[in-house]
Structures are given as structure tokens and as C-alpha cells.
Amino acid sequence: MLRSSWSPGPAGDAPDGGAANDAGSALRDHRSGPLIVSVTDFTSETYRALPGIARRGFALRRHWPHLDGAVGMWLWVMPTARRCGSVSVWTGRRALAGFVRLPEHVTIMDEYRGRGTMRSVLLEYDGFDAARILRDAEAWLMPEGRERCLLRR
């Protein structure tokens, strides 16, 4: 799995003035309080559609610094499995719903809806722990880990 660097939103930032590139970063315990994590998983029916959806996801990331309630996010891709998605961290469900309704997001979803399968899960946390969030997201994304991750919640 290839993963982008951490993209902070207005409700969270990287301490020490830098971006978090890995789960062992200084973001551990950075933000306290309840958080919602959305993990998305798009599996393209063809290899041909994957670059376009990934490119659109990176373009949509430009909105991130201006999204109310956005703590931050990572994008990920598994090219050989024709899969890509995101792990996004939010201050609450209302903030996530605001993003889902963005015209740019709606356009992407409409454009790729018939080109693959989309799955997602919402996870709740009492505070921000980058390593734990990534560990749980990656466990859910792996077929053998989905049931184990959901049972732990």
C-alpha cells in the first residue's frame, strides 16, 4: 500500500511545524476529544480508471485546508489490486457530511460510480493517535482484517 503524507485540515495540524509522513510521527495524541475517522476503499473494475480516480482524489485534497471540521487525511493506493481511497479524520459527523456534499466530491462520485465498487467505514476515537488510526484503517482494508477491526470497536 502506498500512502500520501498527512494533509492537515483547519481543525488539526502537524506539531513541530512539519507534516506527518508516517504512523510514528509526532502527531500522536496531538488533538484531544472525540473524532470520526472515515476509511474509504474504491476498487476499480479496470486498471484504466485507477489513475483518473487517484488524480481526482489528489485534486480534491486541495480543499482540505479550508474544510470546517477537517483534522487531516491520508490518501492511499494499491495499484496492483486496482484499489485506492482515503483515511480522513473529522471533528464529527456533521463535518464529514459537509465534505460529502461538496460539489467537487459529488461530481467525482457520480463520474466513477459505475466503474467499480466503493466501501467505507466510520470509526470513532476519543482522541488523535495517528499510529492507531492507520493501524485500524489498514486492518480494515485488508480482507482478513475487516472482521477483526470491526469486532474491536
N, CA and C atoms as a LAMMPS dump frame, in Angstrom:
ITEM: TIMESTEP
0
ITEM: NUMBER OF ATOMS
459
ITEM: BOX BOUNDS ff ff ff
-5.0000000000000000e+02 5.0000000000000000e+02
-5.0000000000000000e+02 5.0000000000000000e+02
-5.0000000000000000e+02 5.0000000000000000e+02
ITEM: ATOMS id mol type element x y z
1 1 1 N 0.845 -1.169 0
2 1 2 C 0 0 0
3 1 3 C 0.893 1.236 0
4 2 1 N 0.602 2.162 -0.899
5 2 2 C 1.294 3.441 -0.938
6 2 3 C 0.384 4.473 -0.284
7 3 1 N 0.957 5.331 0.544
8 3 2 C 0.159 6.314 1.271
9 3 3 C 0.776 7.693 1.126
10 4 1 N -0.081 8.689 0.982
11 4 2 C 0.387 10.07 0.893
12 4 3 C 0.845 10.553 2.261
13 5 1 N 1.473 11.694 2.273
14 5 2 C 1.788 12.322 3.551
15 5 3 C 0.502 12.866 4.165
16 6 1 N 0.549 13.166 5.435
17 6 2 C -0.579 13.732 6.172
18 6 3 C -0.907 15.111 5.616
19 7 1 N -2.181 15.35 5.338
20 7 2 C -2.649 16.665 4.908
21 7 3 C -3.489 17.249 6.029
22 8 1 N -2.969 18.206 6.763
23 8 2 C -3.737 18.755 7.883
24 8 3 C -4.886 19.627 7.406
25 9 1 N -5.965 19.604 8.16
26 9 2 C -7.099 20.482 7.918
27 9 3 C -7.1 21.593 8.947
28 10 1 N -8.069 22.487 8.904
29 10 2 C -8.093 23.611 9.837
30 10 3 C -8.33 23.21 11.29
31 11 1 N -8.883 22.012 11.516
32 11 2 C -9.142 21.562 12.889
33 11 3 C -7.969 20.776 13.467
34 12 1 N -6.896 20.679 12.75
35 12 2 C -5.724 19.951 13.227
36 12 3 C -4.529 20.309 12.394
37 13 1 N -3.362 20.223 12.969
38 13 2 C -2.161 20.496 12.202
39 13 3 C -1.04 19.623 12.721
40 14 1 N 0.031 19.647 12.022
41 14 2 C 1.182 18.858 12.434
42 14 3 C 2.002 19.661 13.427
43 15 1 N 2.295 19.101 14.588
44 15 2 C 3.132 19.813 15.532
45 15 3 C 4.557 19.909 15.008
46 16 1 N 5.336 20.717 15.635
47 16 2 C 6.742 20.902 15.259
48 16 3 C 6.881 21.496 13.868
49 17 1 N 5.776 22.068 13.326
50 17 2 C 5.847 22.763 12.055
51 17 3 C 6.003 21.893 10.837
52 18 1 N 5.882 20.559 10.957
53 18 2 C 6.076 19.7 9.799
54 18 3 C 4.894 18.803 9.554
55 19 1 N 4.901 18.131 8.424
56 19 2 C 3.827 17.202 8.082
57 19 3 C 4.171 15.816 8.597
58 20 1 N 3.146 15.071 8.906
59 20 2 C 3.344 13.697 9.376
60 20 3 C 3.388 12.775 8.172
61 21 1 N 4.474 12.086 7.997
62 21 2 C 4.599 11.187 6.873
63 21 3 C 4.396 9.735 7.247
64 22 1 N 4.471 9.393 8.502
65 22 2 C 4.303 8.009 8.872
66 22 3 C 3.614 7.903 10.222
67 23 1 N 3.201 6.672 10.534
68 23 2 C 2.432 6.443 11.754
69 23 3 C 3.252 6.716 13.004
70 24 1 N 4.532 6.759 12.926
71 24 2 C 5.364 7.019 14.084
72 24 3 C 5.653 8.497 14.283
73 25 1 N 4.903 9.343 13.616
74 25 2 C 5.169 10.771 13.659
75 25 3 C 4.804 11.406 14.982
76 26 1 N 5.11 12.664 15.092
77 26 2 C 4.825 13.427 16.304
78 26 3 C 3.35 13.77 16.449
79 27 1 N 2.491 13.327 15.537
80 27 2 C 1.066 13.634 15.65
81 27 3 C 0.373 12.826 16.744
82 28 1 N 1.013 11.81 17.283
83 28 2 C 0.393 11 18.331
84 28 3 C -0.116 11.909 19.449
85 29 1 N -1.38 11.701 19.799
86 29 2 C -2.028 12.441 20.886
87 29 3 C -2.055 13.945 20.658
88 30 1 N -1.947 14.383 19.424
89 30 2 C -1.927 15.812 19.127
90 30 3 C -3.257 16.477 19.44
91 31 1 N -4.371 15.908 18.986
92 31 2 C -5.678 16.515 19.18
93 31 3 C -6.482 15.652 20.139
94 32 1 N -7.038 16.264 21.16
95 32 2 C -7.86 15.513 22.102
96 32 3 C -9.327 15.735 21.773
97 33 1 N -10.172 14.896 22.322
98 33 2 C -11.606 14.99 22.085
99 33 3 C -12.064 13.958 21.077
100 34 1 N -13.37 13.727 21.025
101 34 2 C -13.894 12.692 20.125
102 34 3 C -13.663 13.043 18.657
103 35 1 N -13.339 12.031 17.894
104 35 2 C -13.086 12.187 16.463
105 35 3 C -13.784 11.087 15.687
106 36 1 N -14.113 11.394 14.443
107 36 2 C -14.671 10.424 13.498
108 36 3 C -13.611 10.197 12.428
109 37 1 N -13.362 8.939 12.105
110 37 2 C -12.435 8.601 11.024
111 37 3 C -13.227 7.86 9.951
112 38 1 N -13.131 8.359 8.735
113 38 2 C -13.764 7.721 7.589
114 38 3 C -12.682 7.036 6.768
115 39 1 N -12.857 5.743 6.541
116 39 2 C -11.934 4.979 5.698
117 39 3 C -12.712 4.589 4.445
118 40 1 N -12.217 5.003 3.282
119 40 2 C -12.884 4.663 2.028
120 40 3 C -12.013 3.748 1.198
121 41 1 N -12.666 2.892 0.423
122 41 2 C -11.978 1.882 -0.382
123 41 3 C -12.709 1.739 -1.709
124 42 1 N -12.111 2.268 -2.776
125 42 2 C -12.666 2.138 -4.121
126 42 3 C -11.867 1.088 -4.876
127 43 1 N -12.541 0.073 -5.398
128 43 2 C -11.91 -0.938 -6.244
129 43 3 C -12.411 -0.739 -7.661
130 44 1 N -11.514 -0.359 -8.54
131 44 2 C -11.856 -0.104 -9.931
132 44 3 C -12.053 -1.416 -10.677
133 45 1 N -13.021 -1.432 -11.583
134 45 2 C -13.226 -2.625 -12.404
135 45 3 C -12.088 -2.821 -13.394
136 46 1 N -11.408 -1.732 -13.757
137 46 2 C -10.31 -1.809 -14.717
138 46 3 C -9.111 -1.014 -14.203
139 47 1 N -7.943 -1.383 -14.685
140 47 2 C -6.742 -0.612 -14.36
141 47 3 C -6.817 0.777 -14.992
142 48 1 N -7.483 0.866 -16.097
143 48 2 C -7.551 2.112 -16.856
144 48 3 C -8.178 3.266 -16.062
145 49 1 N -9.174 2.99 -15.222
146 49 2 C -9.868 4.038 -14.467
147 49 3 C -9.089 4.489 -13.228
148 50 1 N -8.179 3.658 -12.747
149 50 2 C -7.494 3.95 -11.484
150 50 3 C -6.691 5.251 -11.493
151 51 1 N -5.886 5.534 -12.51
152 51 2 C -5.143 6.801 -12.474
153 51 3 C -6.056 8.025 -12.4
154 52 1 N -7.171 7.994 -13.085
155 52 2 C -8.091 9.123 -13.066
156 52 3 C -8.699 9.358 -11.702
157 53 1 N -9.143 8.294 -11.045
158 53 2 C -9.748 8.457 -9.723
159 53 3 C -8.695 8.902 -8.713
160 54 1 N -7.5 8.375 -8.809
161 54 2 C -6.432 8.802 -7.9
162 54 3 C -6.079 10.268 -8.129
163 55 1 N -5.983 10.66 -9.372
164 55 2 C -5.682 12.055 -9.704
165 55 3 C -6.774 12.989 -9.177
166 56 1 N -8.025 12.594 -9.314
167 56 2 C -9.146 13.4 -8.817
168 56 3 C -9.101 13.497 -7.298
169 57 1 N -8.729 12.409 -6.637
170 57 2 C -8.606 12.446 -5.178
171 57 3 C -7.536 13.422 -4.732
172 58 1 N -6.398 13.425 -5.4
173 58 2 C -5.338 14.375 -5.061
174 58 3 C -5.77 15.81 -5.34
175 59 1 N -6.536 16.025 -6.41
176 59 2 C -7.026 17.374 -6.702
177 59 3 C -8.015 17.828 -5.63
178 60 1 N -8.855 16.937 -5.181
179 60 2 C -9.838 17.261 -4.139
180 60 3 C -9.147 17.602 -2.821
181 61 1 N -7.975 17.049 -2.621
182 61 2 C -7.211 17.305 -1.395
183 61 3 C -6.853 18.784 -1.244
184 62 1 N -6.845 19.52 -2.341
185 62 2 C -6.546 20.962 -2.266
186 62 3 C -7.557 21.732 -1.42
187 63 1 N -8.77 21.209 -1.311
188 63 2 C -9.804 21.855 -0.493
189 63 3 C -9.562 21.647 1.003
190 64 1 N -8.745 20.68 1.326
191 64 2 C -8.597 20.226 2.702
192 64 3 C -8.318 21.333 3.72
193 65 1 N -7.396 22.25 3.462
194 65 2 C -7.092 23.284 4.459
195 65 3 C -8.26 24.215 4.766
196 66 1 N -9.337 24.137 3.97
197 66 2 C -10.457 25.064 4.137
198 66 3 C -11.745 24.379 4.577
199 67 1 N -11.694 23.087 4.889
200 67 2 C -12.904 22.344 5.242
201 67 3 C -13.151 22.389 6.745
202 68 1 N -14.252 22.983 7.144
203 68 2 C -14.594 23.049 8.561
204 68 3 C -14.667 21.644 9.152
205 69 1 N -14.028 21.471 10.293
206 69 2 C -14.074 20.193 10.988
207 69 3 C -13.1 19.149 10.483
208 70 1 N -12.317 19.474 9.456
209 70 2 C -11.334 18.522 8.929
210 70 3 C -10.074 18.579 9.797
211 71 1 N -9.721 17.463 10.406
212 71 2 C -8.491 17.383 11.2
213 71 3 C -7.323 17.083 10.267
214 72 1 N -7.532 16.151 9.343
215 72 2 C -6.494 15.807 8.386
216 72 3 C -6.823 14.525 7.656
217 73 1 N -5.953 14.155 6.719
218 73 2 C -6.218 12.946 5.941
219 73 3 C -4.981 12.412 5.248
220 74 1 N -5.089 11.141 4.916
221 74 2 C -4.116 10.454 4.077
222 74 3 C -4.868 9.886 2.88
223 75 1 N -4.241 9.874 1.712
224 75 2 C -4.74 9.138 0.56
225 75 3 C -3.897 7.88 0.43
226 76 1 N -4.46 6.833 -0.099
227 76 2 C -3.714 5.586 -0.268
228 76 3 C -4.081 4.95 -1.604
229 77 1 N -3.213 4.084 -2.1
230 77 2 C -3.466 3.352 -3.336
231 77 3 C -2.761 2 -3.277
232 78 1 N -3.42 0.996 -3.83
233 78 2 C -2.837 -0.33 -4.059
234 78 3 C -2.991 -0.591 -5.557
235 79 1 N -2.036 -0.108 -6.353
236 79 2 C -2.189 -0.15 -7.814
237 79 3 C -2.438 -1.55 -8.376
238 80 1 N -1.712 -2.544 -7.896
239 80 2 C -1.866 -3.882 -8.471
240 80 3 C -3.213 -4.502 -8.133
241 81 1 N -3.876 -4.016 -7.101
242 81 2 C -5.203 -4.517 -6.731
243 81 3 C -6.31 -3.615 -7.287
244 82 1 N -5.944 -2.556 -8.026
245 82 2 C -6.891 -1.588 -8.597
246 82 3 C -7.709 -0.892 -7.502
247 83 1 N -7.068 -0.603 -6.366
248 83 2 C -7.776 -0.012 -5.232
249 83 3 C -7.13 1.308 -4.809
250 84 1 N -7.974 2.23 -4.338
251 84 2 C -7.492 3.486 -3.786
252 84 3 C -8.561 4.032 -2.847
253 85 1 N -8.165 5 -2.031
254 85 2 C -9.127 5.586 -1.105
255 85 3 C -8.465 6.583 -0.178
256 86 1 N -9.144 6.807 0.941
257 86 2 C -8.648 7.798 1.895
258 86 3 C -8.907 7.351 3.318
259 87 1 N -8.154 7.95 4.208
260 87 2 C -8.376 7.845 5.648
261 87 3 C -8.467 9.29 6.111
262 88 1 N -9.676 9.732 6.433
263 88 2 C -9.873 11.133 6.804
264 88 3 C -10.359 11.235 8.24
265 89 1 N -9.872 12.259 8.927
266 89 2 C -10.162 12.457 10.345
267 89 3 C -10.969 13.738 10.498
268 90 1 N -12.085 13.649 11.241
269 90 2 C -13.046 14.745 11.366
270 90 3 C -13.403 14.992 12.823
271 91 1 N -13.821 16.212 13.101
272 91 2 C -14.266 16.543 14.458
273 91 3 C -15.639 15.962 14.756
274 92 1 N -16.395 15.58 13.735
275 92 2 C -17.711 14.991 13.941
276 92 3 C -18.379 14.627 12.636
277 93 1 N -19.533 13.995 12.757
278 93 2 C -20.282 13.538 11.577
279 93 3 C -20.766 14.695 10.708
280 94 1 N -21.135 15.802 11.324
281 94 2 C -21.622 16.958 10.555
282 94 3 C -20.517 17.481 9.627
283 95 1 N -19.293 17.532 10.125
284 95 2 C -18.167 17.996 9.3
285 95 3 C -17.942 17.049 8.119
286 96 1 N -17.976 15.754 8.377
287 96 2 C -17.817 14.772 7.304
288 96 3 C -18.939 14.919 6.275
289 97 1 N -20.163 15.103 6.737
290 97 2 C -21.301 15.26 5.83
291 97 3 C -21.131 16.496 4.938
292 98 1 N -20.547 17.558 5.489
293 98 2 C -20.286 18.754 4.69
294 98 3 C -19.34 18.463 3.538
295 99 1 N -18.325 17.666 3.794
296 99 2 C -17.38 17.279 2.738
297 99 3 C -18.065 16.413 1.681
298 100 1 N -18.843 15.442 2.144
299 100 2 C -19.511 14.529 1.21
300 100 3 C -20.424 15.294 0.254
301 101 1 N -20.982 16.406 0.712
302 101 2 C -21.883 17.211 -0.128
303 101 3 C -21.164 18.229 -1.013
304 102 1 N -19.853 18.372 -0.883
305 102 2 C -19.128 19.305 -1.753
306 102 3 C -19.402 18.982 -3.223
307 103 1 N -19.706 19.983 -4.038
308 103 2 C -19.985 19.709 -5.455
309 103 3 C -18.866 18.921 -6.146
310 104 1 N -17.618 19.228 -5.84
311 104 2 C -16.499 18.515 -6.456
312 104 3 C -16.507 17.038 -6.068
313 105 1 N -16.827 16.743 -4.8
314 105 2 C -16.881 15.355 -4.344
315 105 3 C -18.049 14.621 -5.007
316 106 1 N -19.2 15.269 -5.083
317 106 2 C -20.377 14.676 -5.72
318 106 3 C -20.077 14.351 -7.184
319 107 1 N -19.39 15.25 -7.873
320 107 2 C -19.037 15.034 -9.277
321 107 3 C -18.157 13.804 -9.44
322 108 1 N -17.152 13.667 -8.586
323 108 2 C -16.259 12.505 -8.652
324 108 3 C -17.049 11.219 -8.402
325 109 1 N -17.884 11.234 -7.387
326 109 2 C -18.665 10.035 -7.065
327 109 3 C -19.58 9.661 -8.233
328 110 1 N -20.234 10.653 -8.823
329 110 2 C -21.115 10.383 -9.958
330 110 3 C -20.333 9.837 -11.154
331 111 1 N -19.165 10.411 -11.403
332 111 2 C -18.353 10.004 -12.556
333 111 3 C -17.839 8.572 -12.438
334 112 1 N -17.493 8.137 -11.23
335 112 2 C -16.875 6.82 -11.055
336 112 3 C -17.801 5.766 -10.461
337 113 1 N -19.037 6.134 -10.16
338 113 2 C -19.981 5.206 -9.519
339 113 3 C -20.116 3.888 -10.28
340 114 1 N -20.198 3.906 -11.571
341 114 2 C -20.367 2.69 -12.352
342 114 3 C -19.074 2.022 -12.766
343 115 1 N -17.961 2.509 -12.275
344 115 2 C -16.659 1.987 -12.712
345 115 3 C -15.957 1.129 -11.666
346 116 1 N -16.673 0.801 -10.602
347 116 2 C -16.049 -0.015 -9.57
348 116 3 C -16.948 -0.16 -8.364
349 117 1 N -16.352 -0.595 -7.271
350 117 2 C -17.073 -0.83 -6.02
351 117 3 C -16.513 0.073 -4.944
352 118 1 N -17.403 0.691 -4.197
353 118 2 C -16.985 1.58 -3.111
354 118 3 C -17.454 0.998 -1.788
355 119 1 N -16.532 1.004 -0.811
356 119 2 C -16.852 0.593 0.554
357 119 3 C -16.301 1.647 1.483
358 120 1 N -16.933 1.769 2.637
359 120 2 C -16.404 2.698 3.637
360 120 3 C -16.823 2.243 5.027
361 121 1 N -16.118 2.773 5.997
362 121 2 C -16.436 2.502 7.393
363 121 3 C -16.139 3.771 8.192
364 122 1 N -16.931 4.01 9.224
365 122 2 C -16.678 5.105 10.165
366 122 3 C -16.189 4.507 11.466
367 123 1 N -15.093 5.053 11.973
368 123 2 C -14.532 4.627 13.248
369 123 3 C -14.536 5.813 14.19
370 124 1 N -14.769 5.58 15.454
371 124 2 C -14.795 6.657 16.444
372 124 3 C -13.627 6.507 17.405
373 125 1 N -13.031 7.643 17.752
374 125 2 C -11.885 7.667 18.666
375 125 3 C -12.086 8.764 19.699
376 126 1 N -11.499 8.576 20.859
377 126 2 C -11.576 9.573 21.926
378 126 3 C -10.56 10.688 21.738
379 127 1 N -9.549 10.474 20.919
380 127 2 C -8.517 11.463 20.662
381 127 3 C -7.697 11.027 19.467
382 128 1 N -6.762 11.853 19.051
383 128 2 C -5.962 11.578 17.863
384 128 3 C -4.727 10.771 18.209
385 129 1 N -4.606 9.63 17.569
386 129 2 C -3.424 8.778 17.678
387 129 3 C -3.162 8.247 16.264
388 130 1 N -2.253 8.901 15.547
389 130 2 C -2.004 8.573 14.142
390 130 3 C -1.678 7.099 13.949
391 131 1 N -0.832 6.55 14.792
392 131 2 C -0.432 5.15 14.639
393 131 3 C -1.632 4.22 14.774
394 132 1 N -2.46 4.477 15.748
395 132 2 C -3.634 3.618 15.964
396 132 3 C -4.629 3.764 14.816
397 133 1 N -4.884 4.99 14.384
398 133 2 C -5.815 5.22 13.281
399 133 3 C -5.34 4.502 12.023
400 134 1 N -4.073 4.655 11.684
401 134 2 C -3.545 3.988 10.492
402 134 3 C -3.56 2.473 10.643
403 135 1 N -3.216 1.978 11.803
404 135 2 C -3.23 0.531 12.053
405 135 3 C -4.648 -0.023 11.869
406 136 1 N -5.639 0.651 12.456
407 136 2 C -7.03 0.197 12.328
408 136 3 C -7.516 0.302 10.883
409 137 1 N -7.174 1.398 10.203
410 137 2 C -7.6 1.574 8.81
411 137 3 C -6.993 0.495 7.923
412 138 1 N -5.709 0.257 8.072
413 138 2 C -5.045 -0.752 7.249
414 138 3 C -5.573 -2.144 7.557
415 139 1 N -5.907 -2.412 8.807
416 139 2 C -6.501 -3.708 9.156
417 139 3 C -7.854 -3.871 8.467
418 140 1 N -8.656 -2.817 8.466
419 140 2 C -9.962 -2.899 7.809
420 140 3 C -9.814 -3.058 6.301
421 141 1 N -8.81 -2.435 5.725
422 141 2 C -8.612 -2.505 4.279
423 141 3 C -8.127 -3.869 3.805
424 142 1 N -7.496 -4.63 4.675
425 142 2 C -7.033 -5.96 4.312
426 142 3 C -8.179 -6.949 4.55
427 143 1 N -8.498 -7.776 3.563
428 143 2 C -9.669 -8.66 3.685
429 143 3 C -9.7 -9.471 4.981
430 144 1 N -8.584 -9.987 5.407
431 144 2 C -8.564 -10.793 6.622
432 144 3 C -8.689 -9.937 7.876
433 145 1 N -8.508 -8.624 7.749
434 145 2 C -8.549 -7.758 8.915
435 145 3 C -9.878 -7.066 9.15
436 146 1 N -10.77 -7.069 8.173
437 146 2 C -12.023 -6.321 8.299
438 146 3 C -12.833 -6.765 9.515
439 147 1 N -13.069 -8.035 9.629
440 147 2 C -13.9 -8.521 10.735
441 147 3 C -13.22 -8.276 12.068
442 148 1 N -11.931 -8.506 12.148
443 148 2 C -11.187 -8.318 13.394
444 148 3 C -11.255 -6.851 13.846
445 149 1 N -11.086 -5.917 12.902
446 149 2 C -11.117 -4.489 13.235
447 149 3 C -12.502 -4.071 13.721
448 150 1 N -13.534 -4.511 13.04
449 150 2 C -14.89 -4.107 13.403
450 150 3 C -15.304 -4.711 14.731
451 151 1 N -14.838 -5.889 15.046
452 151 2 C -15.178 -6.5 16.331
453 151 3 C -14.532 -5.786 17.5
454 152 1 N -13.371 -5.175 17.28
455 152 2 C -12.658 -4.458 18.347
456 152 3 C -13.324 -3.156 18.716
457 153 1 N -14.021 -2.552 17.851
458 153 2 C -14.593 -1.227 18.051
459 153 3 C -15.575 -1.219 19.161
